[in-house]
Amino acid sequence: MPIQCRHCEDAPCAKVCPVKAIEIKDQMVQINEGLCIGCKMCALACPFGCIEIQGTRAPSVEEVGLVNSHLIPLLAGEIGQKTIATKCDLCSFTEGGPTCVQVCPTKALKEVKGEEIERLSKLKRGANTIRAVSILRSGR
C-alpha cells in the first residue's frame, strides 16, 4: 500500500523542485510527471516519504519538448528509462475512485471521505476518553 500524501500546505516537495513539476492545485499537491527530471529532491524533502522515484520509458525529443536534443541523456536513468517522481493520489483521475479499493480481493479497503473521517475521529476520541476516565477511577 502506498504511503498517502498529506498535501502539505507549505509543500516542501514543491519548494525544492528545480523544474516546477510539483505544484498545489485544488488544494492538492500534484506532480506533472512530464516535467519531472527525476532529480529526487522532492523525495528527500517530503516529510512523510510519500514520493517515490520510479523508472518509465525514455521519452522522445518531441514528447519532452526540448529544442536541445543533447539534453535527453541527462533525463534518462537506465537505458530506455527515465526516472520520475510519483505518489499515490487515490486515483483522483478516475471516476470509480481508488483502483486499490476496487480490486481488493477481500474488500478490506474502503474510501473514506472527509466528513466520515471527522465522525470516526470523534468516536475514537470519545472511546479513549471513557477508557482514560475508567482507568483513573479504578486507580490502575
N, CA, C and O atoms as a GROMACS GRO file, in nm:
protein
  560
    1MET      N    1   0.085  -0.118   0.000
    1MET     CA    2   0.000   0.000   0.000
    1MET      C    3   0.089   0.123   0.000
    1MET      O    4   0.180   0.133   0.082
    2PRO      N    5   0.065   0.216  -0.091
    2PRO     CA    6   0.147   0.337  -0.093
    2PRO      C    7   0.120   0.425   0.028
    2PRO      O    8   0.010   0.423   0.084
    3ILE      N    9   0.219   0.502   0.065
    3ILE     CA   10   0.202   0.598   0.174
    3ILE      C   11   0.126   0.717   0.117
    3ILE      O   12   0.162   0.771   0.013
    4GLN      N   13   0.022   0.758   0.185
    4GLN     CA   14  -0.064   0.865   0.135
    4GLN      C   15  -0.002   1.002   0.152
    4GLN      O   16   0.053   1.034   0.258
    5CYS      N   17  -0.012   1.082   0.050
    5CYS     CA   18   0.032   1.222   0.053
    5CYS      C   19  -0.061   1.299   0.145
    5CYS      O   20  -0.182   1.283   0.138
    6ARG      N   21  -0.004   1.384   0.231
    6ARG     CA   22  -0.084   1.466   0.322
    6ARG      C   23  -0.118   1.602   0.262
    6ARG      O   24  -0.186   1.683   0.325
    7HIS      N   25  -0.072   1.628   0.140
    7HIS     CA   26  -0.097   1.754   0.069
    7HIS      C   27  -0.065   1.873   0.158
    7HIS      O   28  -0.150   1.958   0.184
    8CYS      N   29   0.059   1.878   0.204
    8CYS     CA   30   0.108   1.983   0.294
    8CYS      C   31   0.078   2.122   0.237
    8CYS      O   32   0.093   2.145   0.117
    9GLU      N   33   0.036   2.213   0.324
    9GLU     CA   34   0.008   2.349   0.280
    9GLU      C   35   0.135   2.418   0.230
    9GLU      O   36   0.131   2.494   0.133
   10ASP      N   37   0.247   2.392   0.297
   10ASP     CA   38   0.372   2.456   0.256
   10ASP      C   39   0.447   2.374   0.150
   10ASP      O   40   0.544   2.423   0.094
   11ALA      N   41   0.404   2.253   0.122
   11ALA     CA   42   0.456   2.164   0.019
   11ALA      C   43   0.607   2.173  -0.001
   11ALA      O   44   0.654   2.229  -0.100
   12PRO      N   45   0.686   2.118   0.094
   12PRO     CA   46   0.830   2.124   0.080
   12PRO      C   47   0.879   2.057  -0.050
   12PRO      O   48   0.982   2.097  -0.105
   13CYS      N   49   0.806   1.958  -0.097
   13CYS     CA   50   0.845   1.892  -0.222
   13CYS      C   51   0.838   1.990  -0.340
   13CYS      O   52   0.925   1.989  -0.427
   14ALA      N   53   0.735   2.073  -0.342
   14ALA     CA   54   0.720   2.171  -0.450
   14ALA      C   55   0.825   2.281  -0.439
   14ALA      O   56   0.873   2.333  -0.540
   15LYS      N   57   0.859   2.317  -0.317
   15LYS     CA   58   0.958   2.424  -0.297
   15LYS      C   59   1.095   2.387  -0.350
   15LYS      O   60   1.168   2.474  -0.399
   16VAL      N   61   1.132   2.259  -0.341
   16VAL     CA   62   1.267   2.218  -0.383
   16VAL      C   63   1.274   2.173  -0.528
   16VAL      O   64   1.384   2.151  -0.580
   17CYS      N   65   1.161   2.159  -0.595
   17CYS     CA   66   1.161   2.110  -0.732
   17CYS      C   67   1.223   2.215  -0.825
   17CYS      O   68   1.170   2.325  -0.839
   18PRO      N   69   1.336   2.181  -0.889
   18PRO     CA   70   1.405   2.280  -0.972
   18PRO      C   71   1.335   2.312  -1.103
   18PRO      O   72   1.365   2.414  -1.165
   19VAL      N   73   1.240   2.226  -1.146
   19VAL     CA   74   1.172   2.250  -1.274
   19VAL      C   75   1.023   2.280  -1.257
   19VAL      O   76   0.949   2.285  -1.355
   20LYS      N   77   0.982   2.301  -1.132
   20LYS     CA   78   0.841   2.334  -1.101
   20LYS      C   79   0.744   2.226  -1.152
   20LYS      O   80   0.635   2.258  -1.200
   21ALA      N   81   0.784   2.099  -1.141
   21ALA     CA   82   0.699   1.988  -1.181
   21ALA      C   83   0.596   1.955  -1.074
   21ALA      O   84   0.505   1.876  -1.098
   22ILE      N   85   0.611   2.014  -0.956
   22ILE     CA   86   0.518   1.990  -0.846
   22ILE      C   87   0.455   2.122  -0.808
   22ILE      O   88   0.524   2.222  -0.785
   23GLU      N   89   0.322   2.122  -0.801
   23GLU     CA   90   0.252   2.244  -0.762
   23GLU      C   91   0.125   2.209  -0.686
   23GLU      O   92   0.078   2.095  -0.688
   24ILE      N   93   0.069   2.309  -0.620
   24ILE     CA   94  -0.056   2.290  -0.548
   24ILE      C   95  -0.169   2.340  -0.637
   24ILE      O   96  -0.172   2.457  -0.676
   25LYS      N   97  -0.262   2.249  -0.669
   25LYS     CA   98  -0.380   2.282  -0.748
   25LYS      C   99  -0.500   2.222  -0.676
   25LYS      O  100  -0.496   2.106  -0.633
   26ASP      N  101  -0.606   2.298  -0.664
   26ASP     CA  102  -0.729   2.248  -0.600
   26ASP      C  103  -0.701   2.188  -0.462
   26ASP      O  104  -0.757   2.084  -0.427
   27GLN      N  105  -0.614   2.251  -0.385
   27GLN     CA  106  -0.574   2.209  -0.251
   27GLN      C  107  -0.508   2.072  -0.249
   27GLN      O  108  -0.512   2.002  -0.148
   28MET      N  109  -0.446   2.035  -0.362
   28MET     CA  110  -0.375   1.907  -0.370
   28MET      C  111  -0.235   1.932  -0.425
   28MET      O  112  -0.216   2.015  -0.514
   29VAL      N  113  -0.139   1.859  -0.372
   29VAL     CA  114  -0.004   1.862  -0.427
   29VAL      C  115  -0.005   1.768  -0.547
   29VAL      O  116  -0.032   1.649  -0.534
   30GLN      N  117   0.024   1.824  -0.664
   30GLN     CA  118   0.018   1.744  -0.786
   30GLN      C  119   0.153   1.745  -0.857
   30GLN      O  120   0.222   1.846  -0.862
   31ILE      N  121   0.189   1.627  -0.911
   31ILE     CA  122   0.315   1.612  -0.983
   31ILE      C  123   0.285   1.604  -1.132
   31ILE      O  124   0.203   1.522  -1.175
   32ASN      N  125   0.350   1.689  -1.209
   32ASN     CA  126   0.342   1.681  -1.354
   32ASN      C  127   0.458   1.592  -1.397
   32ASN      O  128   0.571   1.639  -1.411
   33GLU      N  129   0.430   1.464  -1.417
   33GLU     CA  130   0.534   1.367  -1.447
   33GLU      C  131   0.605   1.398  -1.578
   33GLU      O  132   0.720   1.359  -1.596
   34GLY      N  133   0.540   1.469  -1.668
   34GLY     CA  134   0.601   1.506  -1.794
   34GLY      C  135   0.713   1.607  -1.778
   34GLY      O  136   0.806   1.610  -1.859
   35LEU      N  137   0.705   1.690  -1.673
   35LEU     CA  138   0.810   1.788  -1.648
   35LEU      C  139   0.921   1.735  -1.558
   35LEU      O  140   1.032   1.789  -1.558
   36CYS      N  141   0.892   1.631  -1.481
   36CYS     CA  142   0.987   1.579  -1.383
   36CYS      C  143   1.115   1.532  -1.450
   36CYS      O  144   1.112   1.464  -1.553
   37ILE      N  145   1.229   1.569  -1.390
   37ILE     CA  146   1.360   1.525  -1.442
   37ILE      C  147   1.422   1.415  -1.356
   37ILE      O  148   1.534   1.371  -1.383
   38GLY      N  149   1.350   1.370  -1.252
   38GLY     CA  150   1.399   1.259  -1.170
   38GLY      C  151   1.515   1.292  -1.080
   38GLY      O  152   1.597   1.205  -1.051
   39CYS      N  153   1.525   1.417  -1.035
   39CYS     CA  154   1.640   1.460  -0.954
   39CYS      C  155   1.635   1.407  -0.810
   39CYS      O  156   1.736   1.405  -0.741
   40LYS      N  157   1.518   1.364  -0.764
   40LYS     CA  158   1.496   1.305  -0.632
   40LYS      C  159   1.490   1.407  -0.518
   40LYS      O  160   1.477   1.368  -0.402
   41MET      N  161   1.498   1.536  -0.548
   41MET     CA  162   1.493   1.638  -0.443
   41MET      C  163   1.360   1.632  -0.368
   41MET      O  164   1.357   1.646  -0.246
   42CYS      N  165   1.250   1.612  -0.440
   42CYS     CA  166   1.117   1.610  -0.377
   42CYS      C  167   1.104   1.492  -0.281
   42CYS      O  168   1.047   1.505  -0.173
   43ALA      N  169   1.159   1.378  -0.321
   43ALA     CA  170   1.153   1.259  -0.235
   43ALA      C  171   1.232   1.282  -0.106
   43ALA      O  172   1.192   1.233   0.000
   44LEU      N  173   1.341   1.355  -0.115
   44LEU     CA  174   1.420   1.386   0.004
   44LEU      C  175   1.348   1.488   0.093
   44LEU      O  176   1.359   1.482   0.216
   45ALA      N  177   1.276   1.581   0.031
   45ALA     CA  178   1.212   1.688   0.107
   45ALA      C  179   1.078   1.648   0.169
   45ALA      O  180   1.035   1.709   0.266
   46CYS      N  181   1.013   1.546   0.116
   46CYS     CA  182   0.881   1.506   0.166
   46CYS      C  183   0.893   1.454   0.309
   46CYS      O  184   0.962   1.355   0.333
   47PRO      N  185   0.825   1.520   0.405
   47PRO     CA  186   0.837   1.477   0.545
   47PRO      C  187   0.768   1.344   0.575
   47PRO      O  188   0.790   1.285   0.681
   48PHE      N  189   0.685   1.296   0.483
   48PHE     CA  190   0.611   1.172   0.507
   48PHE      C  191   0.661   1.055   0.422
   48PHE      O  192   0.612   0.943   0.435
   49GLY      N  193   0.757   1.081   0.334
   49GLY     CA  194   0.809   0.974   0.249
   49GLY      C  195   0.709   0.926   0.146
   49GLY      O  196   0.709   0.808   0.110
   50CYS      N  197   0.625   1.015   0.098
   50CYS     CA  198   0.517   0.977   0.006
   50CYS      C  199   0.561   0.968  -0.139
   50CYS      O  200   0.496   0.902  -0.220
   51ILE      N  201   0.670   1.033  -0.173
   51ILE     CA  202   0.711   1.039  -0.313
   51ILE      C  203   0.813   0.930  -0.342
   51ILE      O  204   0.911   0.914  -0.270
   52GLU      N  205   0.787   0.855  -0.447
   52GLU     CA  206   0.878   0.750  -0.492
   52GLU      C  207   0.936   0.792  -0.626
   52GLU      O  208   0.872   0.862  -0.704
   53ILE      N  209   1.057   0.748  -0.651
   53ILE     CA  210   1.120   0.771  -0.780
   53ILE      C  211   1.115   0.639  -0.855
   53ILE      O  212   1.170   0.539  -0.810
   54GLN      N  213   1.049   0.640  -0.970
   54GLN     CA  214   1.032   0.517  -1.047
   54GLN      C  215   1.078   0.539  -1.190
   54GLN      O  216   1.087   0.653  -1.237
   55GLY      N  217   1.108   0.431  -1.259
   55GLY     CA  218   1.150   0.439  -1.397
   55GLY      C  219   1.033   0.424  -1.491
   55GLY      O  220   0.936   0.354  -1.461
   56THR      N  221   1.042   0.488  -1.603
   56THR     CA  222   0.944   0.476  -1.709
   56THR      C  223   1.020   0.471  -1.841
   56THR      O  224   1.142   0.481  -1.842
   57ARG      N  225   0.951   0.457  -1.949
   57ARG     CA  226   1.021   0.454  -2.078
   57ARG      C  227   1.081   0.591  -2.106
   57ARG      O  228   1.028   0.693  -2.062
   58ALA      N  229   1.189   0.592  -2.180
   58ALA     CA  230   1.254   0.720  -2.215
   58ALA      C  231   1.166   0.794  -2.315
   58ALA      O  232   1.119   0.734  -2.412
   59PRO      N  233   1.144   0.922  -2.294
   59PRO     CA  234   1.061   0.999  -2.386
   59PRO      C  235   1.140   1.038  -2.510
   59PRO      O  236   1.263   1.042  -2.510
   60SER      N  237   1.066   1.067  -2.615
   60SER     CA  238   1.132   1.117  -2.735
   60SER      C  239   1.156   1.267  -2.719
   60SER      O  240   1.100   1.330  -2.629
   61VAL      N  241   1.239   1.322  -2.805
   61VAL     CA  242   1.267   1.465  -2.800
   61VAL      C  243   1.137   1.544  -2.816
   61VAL      O  244   1.116   1.644  -2.748
   62GLU      N  245   1.050   1.497  -2.904
   62GLU     CA  246   0.923   1.566  -2.929
   62GLU      C  247   0.834   1.565  -2.803
   62GLU      O  248   0.772   1.666  -2.770
   63GLU      N  249   0.829   1.451  -2.733
   63GLU     CA  250   0.746   1.440  -2.613
   63GLU      C  251   0.795   1.533  -2.503
   63GLU      O  252   0.715   1.597  -2.435
   64VAL      N  253   0.926   1.540  -2.486
   64VAL     CA  254   0.982   1.624  -2.382
   64VAL      C  255   0.970   1.771  -2.420
   64VAL      O  256   0.959   1.857  -2.333
   65GLY      N  257   0.973   1.798  -2.550
   65GLY     CA  258   0.960   1.935  -2.596
   65GLY      C  259   1.090   2.013  -2.587
   65GLY      O  260   1.089   2.135  -2.581
   66LEU      N  261   1.202   1.942  -2.586
   66LEU     CA  262   1.331   2.009  -2.578
   66LEU      C  263   1.380   2.047  -2.717
   66LEU      O  264   1.374   1.967  -2.811
   67VAL      N  265   1.428   2.166  -2.728
   67VAL     CA  266   1.489   2.209  -2.853
   67VAL      C  267   1.629   2.150  -2.862
   67VAL      O  268   1.674   2.111  -2.970
   68ASN      N  269   1.698   2.143  -2.749
   68ASN     CA  270   1.835   2.092  -2.745
   68ASN      C  271   1.834   1.942  -2.718
   68ASN      O  272   1.830   1.899  -2.603
   69SER      N  273   1.837   1.862  -2.824
   69SER     CA  274   1.825   1.718  -2.809
   69SER      C  275   1.943   1.657  -2.732
   69SER      O  276   1.933   1.544  -2.685
   70HIS      N  277   2.054   1.730  -2.719
   70HIS     CA  278   2.168   1.676  -2.644
   70HIS      C  279   2.137   1.666  -2.494
   70HIS      O  280   2.215   1.606  -2.420
   71LEU      N  281   2.025   1.723  -2.447
   71LEU     CA  282   1.988   1.716  -2.306
   71LEU      C  283   1.919   1.584  -2.270
   71LEU      O  284   1.908   1.551  -2.152
   72ILE      N  285   1.872   1.509  -2.368
   72ILE     CA  286   1.800   1.385  -2.342
   72ILE      C  287   1.878   1.289  -2.252
   72ILE      O  288   1.818   1.232  -2.161
   73PRO      N  289   2.008   1.267  -2.272
   73PRO     CA  290   2.080   1.176  -2.182
   73PRO      C  291   2.075   1.221  -2.036
   73PRO      O  292   2.083   1.138  -1.946
   74LEU      N  293   2.062   1.350  -2.011
   74LEU     CA  294   2.053   1.398  -1.873
   74LEU      C  295   1.922   1.356  -1.808
   74LEU      O  296   1.913   1.344  -1.686
   75LEU      N  297   1.820   1.334  -1.890
   75LEU     CA  298   1.690   1.296  -1.838
   75LEU      C  299   1.676   1.146  -1.818
   75LEU      O  300   1.591   1.102  -1.741
   76ALA      N  301   1.757   1.069  -1.886
   76ALA     CA  302   1.743   0.924  -1.883
   76ALA      C  303   1.815   0.864  -1.764
   76ALA      O  304   1.922   0.911  -1.725
   77GLY      N  305   1.756   0.758  -1.704
   77GLY     CA  306   1.821   0.683  -1.597
   77GLY      C  307   1.890   0.565  -1.662
   77GLY      O  308   1.998   0.579  -1.720
   78GLU      N  309   1.828   0.448  -1.653
   78GLU     CA  310   1.882   0.332  -1.722
   78GLU      C  311   1.851   0.349  -1.871
   78GLU      O  312   1.769   0.432  -1.910
   79ILE      N  313   1.919   0.269  -1.952
   79ILE     CA  314   1.894   0.278  -2.096
   79ILE      C  315   1.747   0.246  -2.120
   79ILE      O  316   1.695   0.144  -2.075
   80GLY      N  317   1.682   0.335  -2.192
   80GLY     CA  318   1.541   0.316  -2.222
   80GLY      C  319   1.447   0.358  -2.111
   80GLY      O  320   1.326   0.338  -2.122
   81GLN      N  321   1.500   0.415  -2.005
   81GLN     CA  322   1.415   0.456  -1.894
   81GLN      C  323   1.445   0.598  -1.853
   81GLN      O  324   1.558   0.646  -1.864
   82LYS      N  325   1.343   0.665  -1.805
   82LYS     CA  326   1.356   0.797  -1.745
   82LYS      C  327   1.302   0.783  -1.603
   82LYS      O  328   1.196   0.723  -1.584
   83THR      N  329   1.370   0.835  -1.505
   83THR     CA  330   1.318   0.828  -1.369
   83THR      C  331   1.231   0.950  -1.343
   83THR      O  332   1.264   1.062  -1.382
   84ILE      N  333   1.118   0.925  -1.276
   84ILE     CA  334   1.024   1.032  -1.244
   84ILE      C  335   0.971   1.015  -1.103
   84ILE      O  336   0.971   0.904  -1.048
   85ALA      N  337   0.927   1.124  -1.046
   85ALA     CA  338   0.864   1.122  -0.914
   85ALA      C  339   0.718   1.082  -0.930
   85ALA      O  340   0.649   1.130  -1.020
   86THR      N  341   0.672   0.995  -0.842
   86THR     CA  342   0.531   0.954  -0.841
   86THR      C  343   0.483   0.950  -0.696
   86THR      O  344   0.562   0.936  -0.604
   87LYS      N  345   0.353   0.962  -0.679
   87LYS     CA  346   0.293   0.946  -0.546
   87LYS      C  347   0.149   0.903  -0.564
   87LYS      O  348   0.089   0.930  -0.669
   88CYS      N  349   0.094   0.839  -0.466
   88CYS     CA  350  -0.045   0.794  -0.473
   88CYS      C  351  -0.138   0.912  -0.444
   88CYS      O  352  -0.126   0.979  -0.342
   89ASP      N  353  -0.229   0.935  -0.536
   89ASP     CA  354  -0.333   1.036  -0.518
   89ASP      C  355  -0.471   0.973  -0.516
   89ASP      O  356  -0.569   1.038  -0.553
   90LEU      N  357  -0.478   0.848  -0.475
   90LEU     CA  358  -0.603   0.774  -0.468
   90LEU      C  359  -0.677   0.776  -0.601
   90LEU      O  360  -0.800   0.786  -0.606
   91CYS      N  361  -0.600   0.765  -0.709
   91CYS     CA  362  -0.658   0.761  -0.844
   91CYS      C  363  -0.761   0.873  -0.862
   91CYS      O  364  -0.871   0.849  -0.912
   92SER      N  365  -0.724   0.994  -0.822
   92SER     CA  366  -0.817   1.107  -0.831
   92SER      C  367  -0.862   1.134  -0.973
   92SER      O  368  -0.959   1.207  -0.995
   93PHE      N  369  -0.793   1.077  -1.070
   93PHE     CA  370  -0.825   1.098  -1.209
   93PHE      C  371  -0.928   0.998  -1.262
   93PHE      O  372  -0.969   1.009  -1.378
   94THR      N  373  -0.970   0.900  -1.182
   94THR     CA  374  -1.067   0.801  -1.228
   94THR      C  375  -1.204   0.827  -1.168
   94THR      O  376  -1.216   0.876  -1.055
   95GLU      N  377  -1.307   0.792  -1.244
   95GLU     CA  378  -1.444   0.813  -1.195
   95GLU      C  379  -1.480   0.718  -1.081
   95GLU      O  380  -1.550   0.756  -0.988
   96GLY      N  381  -1.432   0.595  -1.090
   96GLY     CA  382  -1.470   0.493  -0.993
   96GLY      C  383  -1.399   0.501  -0.860
   96GLY      O  384  -1.425   0.420  -0.771
   97GLY      N  385  -1.309   0.598  -0.844
   97GLY     CA  386  -1.235   0.610  -0.720
   97GLY      C  387  -1.109   0.526  -0.722
   97GLY      O  388  -1.067   0.479  -0.827
   98PRO      N  389  -1.049   0.507  -0.606
   98PRO     CA  390  -0.920   0.436  -0.597
   98PRO      C  391  -0.926   0.295  -0.653
   98PRO      O  392  -1.013   0.215  -0.617
   99THR      N  393  -0.832   0.265  -0.740
   99THR     CA  394  -0.825   0.133  -0.801
   99THR      C  395  -0.796   0.026  -0.698
   99THR      O  396  -0.847  -0.085  -0.707
  100CYS      N  397  -0.712   0.059  -0.597
  100CYS     CA  398  -0.678  -0.041  -0.495
  100CYS      C  399  -0.804  -0.087  -0.421
  100CYS      O  400  -0.816  -0.204  -0.385
  101VAL      N  401  -0.899   0.005  -0.398
  101VAL     CA  402  -1.025  -0.030  -0.332
  101VAL      C  403  -1.108  -0.120  -0.423
  101VAL      O  404  -1.168  -0.218  -0.378
  102GLN      N  405  -1.110  -0.086  -0.552
  102GLN     CA  406  -1.191  -0.163  -0.647
  102GLN      C  407  -1.142  -0.306  -0.664
  102GLN      O  408  -1.222  -0.397  -0.679
  103VAL      N  409  -1.011  -0.327  -0.661
  103VAL     CA  410  -0.957  -0.460  -0.690
  103VAL      C  411  -0.922  -0.541  -0.565
  103VAL      O  412  -0.878  -0.656  -0.578
  104CYS      N  413  -0.940  -0.487  -0.447
  104CYS     CA  414  -0.905  -0.559  -0.324
  104CYS      C  415  -0.987  -0.688  -0.316
  104CYS      O  416  -1.110  -0.681  -0.309
  105PRO      N  417  -0.923  -0.804  -0.316
  105PRO     CA  418  -0.997  -0.931  -0.319
  105PRO      C  419  -1.077  -0.958  -0.191
  105PRO      O  420  -1.176  -1.030  -0.196
  106THR      N  421  -1.035  -0.903  -0.079
  106THR     CA  422  -1.106  -0.929   0.047
  106THR      C  423  -1.196  -0.814   0.089
  106THR      O  424  -1.262  -0.820   0.192
  107LYS      N  425  -1.199  -0.707   0.007
  107LYS     CA  426  -1.279  -0.587   0.036
  107LYS      C  427  -1.239  -0.525   0.171
  107LYS      O  428  -1.322  -0.466   0.240
  108ALA      N  429  -1.110  -0.539   0.205
  108ALA     CA  430  -1.060  -0.483   0.331
  108ALA      C  431  -1.037  -0.332   0.320
  108ALA      O  432  -1.028  -0.264   0.423
  109LEU      N  433  -1.029  -0.280   0.199
  109LEU     CA  434  -1.006  -0.137   0.179
  109LEU      C  435  -1.136  -0.067   0.145
  109LEU      O  436  -1.222  -0.122   0.077
  110LYS      N  437  -1.149   0.055   0.192
  110LYS     CA  438  -1.263   0.138   0.151
  110LYS      C  439  -1.219   0.283   0.152
  110LYS      O  440  -1.132   0.323   0.228
  111GLU      N  441  -1.282   0.362   0.065
  111GLU     CA  442  -1.251   0.504   0.058
  111GLU      C  443  -1.334   0.575   0.164
  111GLU      O  444  -1.455   0.556   0.173
  112VAL      N  445  -1.267   0.658   0.242
  112VAL     CA  446  -1.335   0.733   0.348
  112VAL      C  447  -1.323   0.881   0.316
  112VAL      O  448  -1.212   0.932   0.298
  113LYS      N  449  -1.434   0.949   0.310
  113LYS     CA  450  -1.438   1.092   0.277
  113LYS      C  451  -1.417   1.175   0.404
  113LYS      O  452  -1.420   1.122   0.515
  114GLY      N  453  -1.397   1.305   0.385
  114GLY     CA  454  -1.365   1.398   0.494
  114GLY      C  455  -1.461   1.395   0.611
  114GLY      O  456  -1.418   1.388   0.726
  115GLU      N  457  -1.592   1.400   0.584
  115GLU     CA  458  -1.691   1.402   0.693
  115GLU      C  459  -1.685   1.272   0.774
  115GLU      O  460  -1.698   1.273   0.897
  116GLU      N  461  -1.666   1.161   0.705
  116GLU     CA  462  -1.660   1.031   0.772
  116GLU      C  463  -1.534   1.022   0.858
  116GLU      O  464  -1.539   0.965   0.968
  117ILE      N  465  -1.424   1.076   0.811
  117ILE     CA  466  -1.301   1.075   0.890
  117ILE      C  467  -1.322   1.153   1.019
  117ILE      O  468  -1.281   1.109   1.126
  118GLU      N  469  -1.385   1.269   1.009
  118GLU     CA  470  -1.410   1.350   1.128
  118GLU      C  471  -1.503   1.278   1.226
  118GLU      O  472  -1.480   1.280   1.346
  119ARG      N  473  -1.607   1.214   1.174
  119ARG     CA  474  -1.700   1.139   1.259
  119ARG      C  475  -1.629   1.025   1.330
  119ARG      O  476  -1.647   1.005   1.450
  120LEU      N  477  -1.547   0.949   1.257
  120LEU     CA  478  -1.474   0.838   1.317
  120LEU      C  479  -1.371   0.886   1.419
  120LEU      O  480  -1.349   0.820   1.520
  121SER      N  481  -1.309   1.001   1.393
  121SER     CA  482  -1.212   1.058   1.488
  121SER      C  483  -1.281   1.096   1.619
  121SER      O  484  -1.227   1.071   1.727
  122LYS      N  485  -1.400   1.156   1.609
  122LYS     CA  486  -1.475   1.192   1.730
  122LYS      C  487  -1.513   1.069   1.810
  122LYS      O  488  -1.503   1.068   1.933
  123LEU      N  489  -1.555   0.964   1.741
  123LEU     CA  490  -1.589   0.839   1.811
  123LEU      C  491  -1.468   0.781   1.882
  123LEU      O  492  -1.477   0.737   1.997
  124LYS      N  493  -1.356   0.782   1.815
  124LYS     CA  494  -1.234   0.727   1.874
  124LYS      C  495  -1.189   0.811   1.994
  124LYS      O  496  -1.151   0.756   2.098
  125ARG      N  497  -1.195   0.944   1.980
  125ARG     CA  498  -1.158   1.030   2.094
  125ARG      C  499  -1.251   1.006   2.211
  125ARG      O  500  -1.207   1.003   2.326
  126GLY      N  501  -1.381   0.990   2.184
  126GLY     CA  502  -1.477   0.964   2.290
  126GLY      C  503  -1.450   0.833   2.362
  126GLY      O  504  -1.455   0.826   2.485
  127ALA      N  505  -1.420   0.729   2.285
  127ALA     CA  506  -1.389   0.598   2.344
  127ALA      C  507  -1.262   0.606   2.428
  127ALA      O  508  -1.255   0.546   2.536
  128ASN      N  509  -1.161   0.679   2.380
  128ASN     CA  510  -1.037   0.693   2.456
  128ASN      C  511  -1.059   0.772   2.584
  128ASN      O  512  -0.997   0.742   2.686
  129THR      N  513  -1.146   0.871   2.580
  129THR     CA  514  -1.176   0.950   2.699
  129THR      C  515  -1.245   0.862   2.804
  129THR      O  516  -1.211   0.867   2.922
  130ILE      N  517  -1.341   0.784   2.760
  130ILE     CA  518  -1.412   0.693   2.852
  130ILE      C  519  -1.314   0.593   2.914
  130ILE      O  520  -1.320   0.565   3.034
  131ARG      N  521  -1.224   0.540   2.832
  131ARG     CA  522  -1.125   0.443   2.882
  131ARG      C  523  -1.032   0.509   2.983
  131ARG      O  524  -1.000   0.450   3.086
  132ALA      N  525  -0.987   0.632   2.955
  132ALA     CA  526  -0.896   0.703   3.046
  132ALA      C  527  -0.965   0.732   3.180
  132ALA      O  528  -0.905   0.714   3.286
  133VAL      N  529  -1.091   0.776   3.174
  133VAL     CA  530  -1.166   0.803   3.297
  133VAL      C  531  -1.182   0.676   3.378
  133VAL      O  532  -1.169   0.678   3.500
  134SER      N  533  -1.210   0.566   3.310
  134SER     CA  534  -1.226   0.436   3.377
  134SER      C  535  -1.097   0.395   3.448
  134SER      O  536  -1.101   0.346   3.561
  135ILE      N  537  -0.984   0.414   3.381
  135ILE     CA  538  -0.854   0.379   3.441
  135ILE      C  539  -0.826   0.467   3.561
  135ILE      O  540  -0.780   0.420   3.665
  136LEU      N  541  -0.854   0.596   3.548
  136LEU     CA  542  -0.828   0.688   3.659
  136LEU      C  543  -0.915   0.654   3.780
  136LEU      O  544  -0.869   0.661   3.894
  137ARG      N  545  -1.039   0.619   3.756
  137ARG     CA  546  -1.129   0.585   3.866
  137ARG      C  547  -1.091   0.456   3.937
  137ARG      O  548  -1.106   0.443   4.058
  138SER      N  549  -1.039   0.361   3.858
  138SER     CA  550  -1.003   0.232   3.917
  138SER      C  551  -0.867   0.238   3.986
  138SER      O  552  -0.831   0.147   4.060
  139GLY      N  553  -0.791   0.344   3.961
  139GLY     CA  554  -0.661   0.360   4.027
  139GLY      C  555  -0.550   0.277   3.969
  139GLY      O  556  -0.448   0.257   4.035
  140ARG      N  557  -0.567   0.227   3.847
  140ARG     CA  558  -0.461   0.144   3.785
  140ARG      C  559  -0.347   0.225   3.740
  140ARG      O  560  -0.250   0.171   3.686
   0.00000   0.00000   0.00000
